[in-house]
Amino acid sequence: QVQLVESGGGLVQPGGSLRLSCEASRFTFNSYAMSWYRQAPGKERELVARITTADGMTNYADSVKGRFTISRDNAKSTLYLLLNSLKPEDTAVYYCNANRPPYNYWGQGTQVTVSS
């Protein structure tokens, strides 16, 4: 089975930073576009950032652009998200996603809490 495992979440103060990782296995990582989504309590899941398979072109939600950086290491089959200048509104469960239509896979998520 396809497996995506997120890690790196935790509690951080406003203005702080975190680095999330998503380790992938049991599928051809290089052929999938990879994304980070997040879901805050009582809200819908939203796209945070996406990175393509080959050249690593990226797209970001307006709310995180300039603060977060998505990257991938195809040799390690690992996706990363660097979260800088964190705000309380960034508090959410962050999910790793792998997509190659018609296939779409999700990890279990990792909690990010931004609070004083």
C-alpha positions in Angstrom: 0.0 0.0 0.0 1.0 3.6 -0.6 2.3 5.2 2.6 2.9 8.8 3.6 4.1 9.6 7.0 4.4 13.2 8.3 6.6 14.4 11.1 8.0 17.6 12.6 4.9 19.2 14.0 4.7 20.7 17.5 4.2 23.8 19.6 5.9 27.0 18.5 5.6 30.6 19.5 4.3 33.2 17.1 7.2 34.3 14.8 8.9 30.9 15.2 9.7 28.2 12.7 9.1 24.6 12.0 10.2 22.1 9.4 7.7 19.4 8.4 8.7 16.2 6.6 6.7 13.6 4.7 8.3 10.3 4.0 6.8 8.3 1.1 7.0 4.6 0.3 5.4 2.0 -1.9 4.8 4.2 -4.9 6.8 6.0 -7.6 7.5 9.2 -5.7 9.2 10.9 -8.6 6.0 10.7 -10.8 3.7 12.4 -8.4 3.0 16.0 -7.7 3.3 16.6 -3.9 1.4 19.0 -1.8 0.8 20.1 1.8 -2.7 20.8 3.0 -3.9 21.9 6.4 -7.1 21.7 8.4 -7.9 23.9 11.4 -10.6 22.9 13.9 -14.1 23.6 12.5 -12.7 24.5 9.1 -12.3 22.8 5.7 -9.1 21.4 4.5 -7.1 23.8 2.4 -4.2 23.7 0.0 -1.0 25.2 1.5 1.6 24.5 -1.1 2.3 22.3 -4.1 5.5 21.2 -5.9 5.7 19.5 -9.3 7.6 16.3 -10.2 10.5 17.3 -12.4 11.7 20.9 -12.2 10.3 21.5 -8.7 8.0 24.4 -9.6 6.0 25.5 -6.7 2.7 27.2 -5.9 1.6 28.6 -2.6 -1.6 29.8 -0.9 -1.7 33.6 -0.6 -1.9 33.2 3.2 1.5 31.6 3.4 3.4 32.9 0.4 6.7 34.5 1.5 6.7 32.6 4.8 6.5 28.9 3.8 8.8 26.9 1.5 8.0 23.6 0.0 10.7 21.3 -1.4 11.2 17.6 -2.3 14.1 15.2 -2.3 13.3 12.6 -4.9 16.3 10.5 -4.0 15.0 10.2 -0.5 11.3 10.1 -1.5 10.7 12.9 1.0 8.6 16.1 0.9 9.4 19.1 3.1 7.7 22.2 4.3 9.6 25.0 6.0 7.3 27.2 8.0 8.7 30.6 9.0 7.2 33.6 10.7 4.4 31.5 12.1 1.1 33.0 13.2 -1.6 31.7 15.4 -3.8 31.3 12.3 -1.4 28.7 11.0 -2.5 26.3 13.8 -3.8 23.2 12.1 -3.2 19.6 11.2 -0.9 19.5 8.2 -1.3 16.7 5.7 1.0 15.4 3.0 -0.6 14.6 -0.4 0.6 12.7 -3.4 -1.3 13.2 -6.7 -1.1 11.7 -10.1 -4.6 11.5 -11.7 -6.5 9.5 -11.1 -4.6 8.6 -8.0 -4.6 10.7 -4.8 -3.0 9.7 -1.5 -3.0 11.2 2.0 -0.9 10.9 5.1 -2.3 10.9 8.7 -1.2 14.5 9.4 1.0 16.2 12.0 -0.2 18.9 14.4 1.2 22.4 14.3 0.2 24.7 17.1 1.3 28.3 17.2 0.7 29.9 20.6 2.4 32.0 23.3 
